[in-house]
């Protein structure tokens, strides 16, 4: 009797396990049909990988040559000379050049000198058409746009403390505050987060004390005679309160 009961229990257990196994197997008739391939069909190649971001293609620039007299040099927002006006026949053309060519150009092609300029027409950040200098010939001397050599001794930023009264609040074209000028030819540049927090405190005539780093003029760059010392502040003291900028 016990033997018969044991056989029945074993048979029931096997039947239960078989039913569970069948319930976990997906029926073959539910498999999606594969694509129909003809003889000789090859699988599509895998997509090409581009680890360098957008594909870069060489850009060809058409060079043209201008000849005329230098009328005047102009500076950018950082007081560095980066363009001059050229009297080319009946036209006055603005010629832009890299800042590191400023001293070389101004010492050889000063106002009134005849110069031959080779370059290309391009659009500046404001969408205006400009002539970009690649090389220039003046008095038999050839001036070519080549990257400046790195200094033999690394340039270290000069730190210091600067005090004065705010003479002018500096704003960009949209009206946002970008810094301020002191009454002693010192310009303090402010990062956007700092201007948001300090704009209510920045007023003309207010006395300030600034600690920070002074811009070092790169090799070859010519600055305007009225160029201020540009400071990147670490701390600013206003109304007896000192603020740390990071």
Backbone bond lengths (Angstrom), bond angles and torsions (degrees), N, CA, C in turn:
res aa  C-N    CA-C-N  psi(-1)  N-CA   C-N-CA  omega(-1)  CA-C   N-CA-C  phi
1 X - - - 1.464 - - 1.518 109.71 -
2 X 1.346 117.68 -47.99 1.454 121.75 179.89 1.520 110.81 -62.14
3 X 1.337 115.74 -37.56 1.464 119.86 179.76 1.504 110.82 -64.36
4 X 1.318 118.08 -39.05 1.462 122.00 -178.96 1.526 110.48 -68.40
5 X 1.351 116.36 -41.35 1.479 120.16 178.55 1.522 109.98 -63.13
6 X 1.339 117.66 -38.84 1.461 121.49 -179.60 1.520 111.20 -64.38
7 X 1.374 115.70 -40.26 1.466 119.58 179.18 1.520 110.78 -65.04
8 X 1.337 116.22 -39.70 1.476 119.68 179.63 1.522 110.36 -64.45
9 X 1.340 118.25 -41.15 1.469 122.16 -179.66 1.515 110.83 -64.33
10 X 1.351 117.05 -40.81 1.467 120.52 -179.97 1.514 110.54 -66.00
11 X 1.359 115.65 -41.40 1.467 120.28 179.98 1.522 110.69 -62.97
12 X 1.348 117.85 -40.89 1.476 121.81 -179.76 1.523 110.82 -66.18
13 X 1.348 116.50 -39.71 1.470 120.26 -179.91 1.510 111.34 -64.20
14 X 1.359 117.33 -43.74 1.468 121.27 179.02 1.511 111.50 -63.58
15 X 1.330 116.43 -38.61 1.470 120.06 179.58 1.524 110.72 -65.64
16 X 1.333 117.79 -39.94 1.460 122.22 179.49 1.524 111.25 -65.69
17 X 1.347 117.61 -42.14 1.455 121.47 -179.67 1.517 110.32 -67.18
18 X 1.309 117.00 -37.92 1.466 119.98 178.89 1.520 111.04 -65.49
19 X 1.343 116.44 -38.39 1.465 119.88 179.22 1.517 111.70 -66.31
20 X 1.349 117.27 -40.22 1.465 120.14 178.47 1.518 111.24 -64.98
21 X 1.324 116.93 -41.59 1.467 120.13 -179.45 1.518 110.51 -63.78
22 X 1.336 117.74 -40.73 1.462 120.46 -179.49 1.518 111.81 -67.36
23 X 1.369 116.08 -32.88 1.465 118.73 -178.53 1.526 112.10 -71.32
24 X 1.376 119.26 -21.05 1.451 122.45 -178.09 1.516 112.86 -92.08
25 X 1.322 118.76 -6.42 1.454 122.69 -179.87 1.515 109.10 -96.17
26 X 1.346 117.07 123.75 1.467 121.08 -179.60 1.525 108.52 -71.51
27 X 1.310 118.42 131.13 1.469 121.31 179.53 1.522 110.58 -58.97
28 X 1.306 115.10 141.69 1.446 120.07 -178.34 1.513 112.57 -65.16
29 X 1.326 118.32 -29.57 1.456 119.72 -177.11 1.523 112.67 -74.03
30 X 1.352 118.35 -3.62 1.466 121.20 175.79 1.525 112.74 -95.51
31 X 1.328 119.15 -2.16 1.456 121.68 -179.65 1.520 110.21 -70.10
32 X 1.365 118.41 137.38 1.463 119.49 178.52 1.518 110.97 -67.96
33 X 1.319 114.81 144.28 1.459 119.82 -179.23 1.518 109.50 -72.96
34 X 1.326 117.87 137.45 1.452 122.08 178.99 1.514 110.91 -79.08
35 X 1.348 116.84 162.96 1.463 119.38 179.78 1.516 111.28 -66.33
36 X 1.304 114.75 145.76 1.457 120.26 179.52 1.521 108.21 -81.59
37 X 1.304 117.72 122.17 1.455 122.83 -178.27 1.511 109.75 -110.47
38 X 1.307 114.47 138.76 1.447 119.98 175.40 1.498 110.36 -84.45
39 X 1.305 116.95 169.90 1.475 119.99 179.08 1.525 111.11 -62.98
40 X 1.279 115.53 133.92 1.467 119.97 177.88 1.507 114.40 84.58
41 X 1.361 119.08 -0.77 1.462 120.61 179.36 1.518 110.11 -66.50
42 X 1.350 115.65 136.72 1.454 121.67 177.79 1.516 108.90 -110.12
43 X 1.325 118.46 146.26 1.466 119.96 176.83 1.518 110.32 -64.72
44 X 1.352 117.87 148.32 1.469 120.13 -179.02 1.514 110.60 -62.98
45 X 1.341 116.87 144.44 1.479 119.25 -179.57 1.513 110.29 -67.54
46 X 1.330 118.58 150.72 1.474 120.75 177.67 1.513 110.20 -65.76
47 X 1.341 117.26 149.85 1.472 119.37 179.85 1.521 110.67 -61.57
48 X 1.358 115.32 143.39 1.453 119.74 179.76 1.513 110.36 -70.29
49 X 1.307 115.12 141.81 1.454 120.54 178.88 1.505 109.39 -94.46
50 X 1.343 115.54 137.22 1.464 121.17 177.41 1.519 107.90 -123.07
51 X 1.324 114.87 97.74 1.463 119.03 -176.25 1.516 112.36 -82.16
52 X 1.312 117.35 -5.85 1.458 119.71 -176.52 1.512 113.68 -101.97
53 X 1.326 117.92 17.79 1.463 119.96 -179.21 1.507 110.03 79.84
54 X 1.336 117.26 -154.01 1.462 120.92 -179.24 1.521 111.32 -57.83
55 X 1.335 114.83 142.08 1.462 119.18 -178.55 1.521 110.02 -63.57
56 X 1.313 115.85 131.87 1.456 121.03 -179.17 1.523 109.15 -100.21
57 X 1.304 116.03 129.76 1.454 121.20 176.55 1.527 108.40 -116.72
58 X 1.320 116.91 143.57 1.467 118.54 178.21 1.524 110.16 -63.81
59 X 1.329 115.56 138.12 1.456 121.65 -179.67 1.527 108.07 -105.10
60 X 1.330 116.08 122.37 1.450 120.75 179.06 1.522 109.42 -92.13
61 X 1.312 116.53 131.63 1.456 122.43 178.68 1.529 108.41 -111.34
62 X 1.314 115.97 131.43 1.456 120.60 176.90 1.520 109.13 -84.00
63 X 1.329 116.11 117.46 1.457 120.81 -177.82 1.531 110.30 -87.78
64 X 1.298 115.82 139.17 1.457 122.74 174.62 1.523 108.46 -128.19
65 X 1.323 115.69 162.68 1.460 121.33 -176.92 1.519 110.15 -118.44
66 X 1.333 115.89 131.76 1.461 122.41 176.46 1.521 108.88 -117.26
67 X 1.321 115.67 148.04 1.458 120.36 177.96 1.521 108.82 -135.25
68 X 1.315 116.87 134.79 1.453 119.28 179.24 1.506 112.13 174.80
69 X 1.330 115.11 -168.51 1.455 121.64 -179.11 1.529 110.96 -102.63
70 X 1.314 114.72 142.03 1.463 120.86 176.75 1.529 108.71 -75.42
71 X 1.340 115.97 125.75 1.470 120.48 179.85 1.521 111.87 -93.54
72 X 1.323 116.99 -48.78 1.466 120.37 -177.10 1.528 109.59 -166.08
73 X 1.327 115.31 155.57 1.466 121.68 176.20 1.523 109.64 -102.65
74 X 1.356 115.41 149.17 1.469 120.78 178.99 1.530 110.05 -126.83
75 X 1.328 115.33 154.00 1.460 121.68 178.86 1.531 110.22 -107.88
76 X 1.326 115.15 165.27 1.461 121.05 174.88 1.530 109.61 -96.50
77 X 1.337 116.46 -168.92 1.466 120.45 -178.11 1.522 113.20 -65.93
78 X 1.344 116.22 -17.28 1.472 120.41 179.19 1.519 111.63 -95.99
79 X 1.348 117.59 12.63 1.466 123.72 177.98 1.520 112.96 68.27
80 X 1.337 117.46 14.29 1.468 121.14 177.96 1.527 108.86 -97.19
81 X 1.335 116.60 135.97 1.457 120.62 178.25 1.530 109.90 -69.52
82 X 1.342 115.35 127.52 1.469 119.62 -179.24 1.526 112.97 -141.91
83 X 1.361 119.19 11.49 1.461 121.01 177.92 1.522 109.83 -163.00
84 X 1.328 114.27 160.93 1.468 119.90 171.52 1.519 108.68 -146.00
85 X 1.340 115.75 156.84 1.453 121.10 176.72 1.520 108.80 -94.38
86 X 1.334 114.83 138.19 1.454 121.96 -175.70 1.525 109.45 -121.26
87 X 1.336 116.48 128.06 1.468 121.33 175.19 1.520 107.68 -84.19
88 X 1.349 115.86 99.88 1.459 122.51 -178.16 1.526 108.41 -108.57
89 X 1.348 115.91 90.52 1.457 119.94 -174.95 1.518 109.62 67.13
90 X 1.338 115.64 -122.90 1.468 120.12 178.93 1.524 111.74 -91.23
91 X 1.344 117.24 -0.80 1.462 121.35 -177.39 1.519 111.49 -102.99
92 X 1.327 114.68 147.55 1.459 121.43 170.95 1.525 106.87 -111.99
93 X 1.322 116.24 115.72 1.467 121.93 -173.23 1.524 109.34 -115.88
94 X 1.318 115.71 135.58 1.461 120.88 174.75 1.519 108.99 -86.97
95 X 1.317 116.02 122.70 1.466 122.80 179.81 1.526 108.22 -108.30
96 X 1.316 116.51 120.57 1.465 121.01 178.33 1.523 110.23 -96.12
97 X 1.337 114.95 147.12 1.462 119.89 178.61 1.527 108.85 -143.17
98 X 1.344 118.33 157.39 1.463 121.00 177.96 1.530 110.50 -62.66
99 X 1.317 116.26 146.47 1.462 120.79 -176.91 1.530 112.34 -56.69
100 X 1.346 116.96 -35.09 1.472 118.59 -175.31 1.528 113.24 -70.80
101 X 1.353 117.65 -5.87 1.464 120.33 175.05 1.527 111.75 -95.81
102 X 1.323 117.66 -0.25 1.461 121.22 -173.63 1.517 113.96 -56.49
103 X 1.327 117.42 -53.75 1.468 120.49 -177.19 1.523 111.55 -63.78
104 X 1.327 116.56 -40.44 1.460 120.34 -177.64 1.522 111.48 -66.48
105 X 1.330 116.11 -43.14 1.464 119.37 179.79 1.525 111.28 -68.30
106 X 1.315 116.96 -45.06 1.462 120.22 -175.17 1.527 112.41 -69.00
107 X 1.333 116.98 -26.51 1.463 119.47 179.00 1.529 112.13 -82.22
108 X 1.337 117.40 -20.73 1.462 120.71 -178.77 1.525 112.91 -109.23
109 X 1.320 116.67 -35.47 1.468 120.16 -177.45 1.518 108.86 -118.92
110 X 1.322 116.38 64.67 1.456 119.03 -179.73 1.528 109.96 -77.58
111 X 1.307 116.34 178.49 1.462 122.85 -174.99 1.524 111.67 -54.17
112 X 1.355 115.92 130.19 1.456 121.84 178.46 1.512 114.39 94.88
113 X 1.342 116.93 -14.14 1.457 120.32 -179.70 1.533 110.59 -75.55
114 X 1.339 115.15 147.42 1.463 121.09 174.40 1.527 108.64 -87.30
115 X 1.326 115.70 131.51 1.459 120.41 -175.88 1.525 109.28 -137.78
116 X 1.323 115.47 145.12 1.463 122.18 173.38 1.524 107.99 -108.07
117 X 1.314 115.63 122.30 1.462 121.03 -173.74 1.522 109.43 -117.48
118 X 1.325 115.65 131.72 1.464 121.00 174.17 1.528 107.78 -112.25
119 X 1.332 116.41 134.64 1.459 119.70 -178.59 1.511 111.38 -174.94
120 X 1.328 115.79 -159.92 1.459 121.29 -177.25 1.521 109.81 -141.98
121 X 1.306 114.72 157.42 1.462 121.21 178.50 1.521 109.18 -89.91
122 X 1.315 116.62 133.81 1.462 121.87 -178.00 1.516 108.92 -144.67
123 X 1.348 115.98 173.01 1.460 121.57 177.59 1.516 109.29 -102.29
124 X 1.340 116.46 134.98 1.456 120.33 176.83 1.526 109.08 -84.11
125 X 1.341 119.48 175.39 1.466 121.27 -178.80 1.520 114.31 -56.77
126 X 1.331 117.79 -23.21 1.465 120.74 178.86 1.524 112.63 -89.36
127 X 1.352 116.66 3.20 1.451 119.91 179.11 1.513 114.71 83.96
128 X 1.327 118.24 9.46 1.456 121.78 -179.84 1.527 110.12 -91.32
129 X 1.320 115.97 143.43 1.457 121.50 -179.82 1.524 109.98 -75.10
130 X 1.331 116.81 128.40 1.463 121.73 -179.77 1.527 109.23 -133.41
131 X 1.332 115.21 158.96 1.462 120.99 176.19 1.521 108.21 -102.55
132 X 1.337 116.25 119.61 1.465 121.57 -175.77 1.526 109.92 -99.85
133 X 1.325 116.49 121.58 1.463 121.86 -178.50 1.527 111.61 -71.06
134 X 1.340 115.36 134.88 1.457 121.89 171.89 1.524 109.91 -109.57
135 X 1.348 116.31 -40.48 1.459 120.89 176.24 1.523 108.84 -153.47
136 X 1.313 115.60 161.48 1.467 120.78 179.47 1.518 108.86 -145.18
137 X 1.323 115.56 147.47 1.457 121.60 176.26 1.519 107.48 -124.68
138 X 1.334 115.56 124.81 1.459 120.56 178.50 1.527 108.19 -142.71
139 X 1.336 116.12 125.60 1.461 120.89 -179.90 1.508 113.34 58.22
140 X 1.340 117.25 33.79 1.457 121.11 -179.51 1.520 114.20 80.55
141 X 1.323 118.29 -2.63 1.468 121.93 179.63 1.521 109.81 -97.03
142 X 1.322 116.89 131.85 1.460 122.72 -178.91 1.525 109.53 -99.45
143 X 1.324 116.72 124.12 1.470 122.85 179.04 1.519 107.76 -114.67
144 X 1.318 116.56 118.22 1.465 122.06 -174.20 1.523 109.31 -117.95
145 X 1.335 115.11 142.60 1.464 120.37 178.23 1.522 109.38 -76.04
146 X 1.305 116.77 100.32 1.460 122.29 174.04 1.522 108.11 -123.05
147 X 1.336 117.83 145.23 1.468 119.56 -179.10 1.520 110.97 -58.21
148 X 1.324 117.88 141.62 1.468 120.32 179.52 1.518 111.59 -66.41
149 X 1.330 116.33 145.98 1.453 119.87 178.21 1.527 110.50 -74.57
150 X 1.330 116.60 141.22 1.465 118.00 176.91 1.520 110.12 -66.57
151 X 1.325 118.21 146.07 1.466 120.41 -179.25 1.516 111.57 -65.85
152 X 1.334 116.03 148.30 1.462 120.41 178.04 1.520 110.92 -62.36
153 X 1.334 115.68 -37.65 1.462 120.83 177.40 1.520 107.84 -108.60
154 X 1.334 118.64 124.99 1.462 120.02 -178.96 1.524 111.82 -55.21
155 X 1.327 115.35 138.07 1.465 120.49 179.74 1.523 109.26 -78.72
156 X 1.300 116.11 128.46 1.459 120.35 177.27 1.522 109.15 -107.53
157 X 1.324 115.79 137.08 1.457 120.26 -179.67 1.526 109.79 -67.04
158 X 1.324 114.73 141.69 1.462 120.59 -178.47 1.531 108.81 -91.72
159 X 1.320 116.12 120.88 1.456 120.35 179.86 1.516 109.91 -97.34
160 X 1.319 116.19 157.08 1.449 119.58 179.69 1.514 111.96 -177.52
161 X 1.331 115.21 -178.36 1.469 122.79 177.42 1.523 108.04 -116.92
162 X 1.317 116.57 132.87 1.461 122.11 -174.73 1.531 108.90 -129.95
163 X 1.312 116.33 129.15 1.459 121.29 -179.10 1.521 109.89 -126.03
164 X 1.316 115.44 154.94 1.456 120.84 178.14 1.508 110.74 165.71
165 X 1.316 115.58 -176.00 1.467 121.88 177.64 1.526 109.26 -105.85
166 X 1.316 116.24 143.75 1.461 120.94 -179.79 1.528 109.12 -68.59
167 X 1.336 115.03 117.57 1.462 120.15 179.01 1.527 111.57 -91.58
168 X 1.347 115.58 -33.22 1.459 119.49 -174.11 1.522 109.75 -155.62
169 X 1.327 116.97 138.15 1.460 122.40 172.81 1.527 107.81 -89.89
170 X 1.312 117.53 126.02 1.463 121.49 -178.67 1.528 110.30 -90.45
171 X 1.324 115.32 132.44 1.467 121.78 179.61 1.522 109.44 -129.43
172 X 1.346 116.19 153.98 1.463 120.02 175.35 1.522 109.83 -88.45
173 X 1.328 117.28 -173.24 1.457 121.32 -175.75 1.521 112.79 -64.26
174 X 1.329 116.82 -26.56 1.473 120.05 179.24 1.527 112.30 -85.62
175 X 1.342 117.27 -4.12 1.459 120.71 179.17 1.515 114.71 94.81
176 X 1.344 117.07 -1.55 1.465 120.40 -179.51 1.531 110.12 -76.06
177 X 1.324 116.65 141.19 1.463 121.63 179.87 1.524 109.99 -70.11
178 X 1.331 116.18 132.71 1.465 121.67 178.97 1.528 112.36 -119.76
179 X 1.339 117.21 -2.61 1.454 120.32 179.85 1.511 110.11 153.14
180 X 1.334 116.01 -161.61 1.459 119.92 179.60 1.526 109.82 -153.71
181 X 1.322 115.06 157.27 1.463 122.15 176.84 1.521 109.25 -107.99
182 X 1.321 116.12 138.57 1.453 121.39 175.61 1.528 109.92 -91.90
183 X 1.308 115.90 171.19 1.465 120.62 -176.72 1.521 113.00 -82.18
184 X 1.349 117.18 8.81 1.469 120.14 -178.75 1.526 111.44 -127.80
185 X 1.343 116.60 39.09 1.464 123.62 177.40 1.522 112.20 58.83
186 X 1.308 116.06 43.87 1.458 122.65 174.34 1.525 107.94 -122.05
187 X 1.330 116.57 127.64 1.463 122.14 177.88 1.522 108.64 -112.06
188 X 1.321 116.56 125.98 1.465 122.07 -179.45 1.520 108.24 -106.80
189 X 1.332 116.45 117.50 1.459 121.75 177.49 1.520 109.12 -91.22
190 X 1.343 115.88 135.73 1.453 120.73 -177.94 1.524 110.41 -118.85
191 X 1.340 118.03 136.77 1.463 120.18 173.04 1.524 109.74 -72.21
192 X 1.351 118.07 153.14 1.473 121.34 -176.43 1.532 115.10 -51.28
193 X 1.350 120.45 -43.74 1.471 117.95 179.98 1.524 113.45 -58.92
194 X 1.343 116.29 -35.71 1.463 120.03 -178.86 1.523 111.35 -70.42
195 X 1.335 117.23 -37.80 1.466 119.59 -178.92 1.520 111.18 -65.38
196 X 1.322 116.43 -34.93 1.466 119.61 179.06 1.527 111.46 -62.60
197 X 1.325 116.62 -36.19 1.458 120.34 -176.87 1.531 112.96 -88.35
198 X 1.334 116.92 -24.86 1.460 119.47 -174.86 1.521 114.07 -103.65
199 X 1.338 118.23 -8.27 1.461 119.17 -171.70 1.528 113.25 -60.36
200 X 1.316 117.87 -30.71 1.463 119.59 179.06 1.530 111.91 -73.39
201 X 1.352 117.44 -18.17 1.461 121.86 -178.27 1.524 112.81 -97.38
202 X 1.333 115.92 -17.58 1.464 119.93 -176.53 1.524 109.74 -83.84
203 X 1.323 116.00 110.25 1.464 121.43 -179.25 1.522 109.23 -136.23
204 X 1.308 116.63 143.96 1.461 120.19 178.50 1.526 109.88 -60.97
205 X 1.319 115.63 140.00 1.455 121.82 -177.89 1.512 113.62 89.21
206 X 1.339 117.82 -13.47 1.467 121.27 -179.07 1.522 109.49 -72.72
207 X 1.342 116.63 134.29 1.459 121.01 178.09 1.525 109.61 -82.11
208 X 1.339 115.23 136.71 1.461 120.54 -179.12 1.527 109.53 -135.21
209 X 1.312 114.01 157.00 1.459 122.07 173.86 1.518 107.30 -129.41
210 X 1.329 116.24 124.72 1.462 121.57 -173.30 1.525 109.59 -124.32
211 X 1.316 116.70 132.52 1.465 120.93 167.89 1.526 107.16 -111.89
212 X 1.338 115.63 141.14 1.457 118.35 -178.66 1.505 111.74 173.94
213 X 1.326 115.34 -161.07 1.457 121.94 -174.90 1.520 110.10 -115.07
214 X 1.316 114.97 136.95 1.458 121.96 -178.91 1.522 109.88 -93.23
215 X 1.343 116.05 136.08 1.465 121.20 177.89 1.528 110.71 -60.14
216 X 1.319 115.60 137.79 1.457 121.67 174.10 1.527 108.90 -100.39
217 X 1.315 117.24 132.04 1.460 121.27 -177.70 1.529 109.48 -74.51
218 X 1.352 118.39 121.75 1.470 120.65 179.52 1.529 111.68 -65.46
219 X 1.321 115.75 161.23 1.464 121.42 179.42 1.528 110.51 -60.72
220 X 1.317 116.02 135.67 1.455 121.38 174.97 1.507 115.34 86.98
221 X 1.329 118.05 -11.82 1.468 121.49 -177.01 1.524 109.56 -83.52
222 X 1.329 115.84 132.64 1.464 121.25 177.42 1.517 109.28 -106.10
223 X 1.321 116.71 126.01 1.459 121.76 -179.73 1.521 110.63 -101.90
224 X 1.330 115.35 153.27 1.461 120.48 175.30 1.524 109.56 -65.90
225 X 1.326 115.85 152.40 1.467 120.24 -177.05 1.523 112.16 -64.07
226 X 1.335 116.74 -25.43 1.464 120.27 -179.71 1.521 112.27 -96.97
227 X 1.346 117.08 15.25 1.464 120.32 -177.83 1.523 110.54 -65.22
228 X 1.322 117.83 130.35 1.468 119.82 178.07 1.524 111.05 -81.88
229 X 1.309 116.39 167.48 1.460 121.25 170.36 1.525 107.30 -76.87
230 X 1.331 116.99 123.00 1.470 121.42 -177.22 1.519 108.64 -93.94
231 X 1.327 115.65 123.50 1.463 122.01 -174.51 1.529 110.07 -114.02
232 X 1.338 114.84 134.86 1.462 121.92 171.83 1.533 106.42 -105.05
233 X 1.327 117.39 104.27 1.466 120.21 -167.68 1.525 114.19 -76.68
234 X 1.324 113.47 150.30 1.465 122.19 169.32 1.522 110.36 -103.89
235 X 1.340 116.07 -40.56 1.466 120.33 176.44 1.526 108.96 -135.49
236 X 1.314 115.32 149.69 1.462 122.23 175.18 1.521 107.94 -132.26
237 X 1.345 115.78 128.68 1.463 121.07 178.08 1.530 109.03 -107.50
238 X 1.331 115.34 120.61 1.467 122.92 -179.97 1.521 109.19 -132.60
239 X 1.334 116.56 130.28 1.472 120.69 176.91 1.525 112.20 52.88
240 X 1.334 116.83 38.20 1.454 120.43 177.43 1.508 114.51 80.11
241 X 1.344 118.59 -0.60 1.459 122.05 179.89 1.520 108.78 -111.32
242 X 1.347 117.06 132.83 1.447 122.53 179.94 1.526 109.90 -102.61
243 X 1.337 115.39 132.80 1.465 121.85 -178.95 1.518 108.73 -117.55
244 X 1.343 115.86 135.05 1.460 122.54 177.65 1.528 109.10 -95.31
245 X 1.329 116.13 130.46 1.465 121.45 177.99 1.511 109.95 -106.13
246 X 1.320 114.85 130.07 1.473 119.89 177.57 1.515 109.60 -136.53
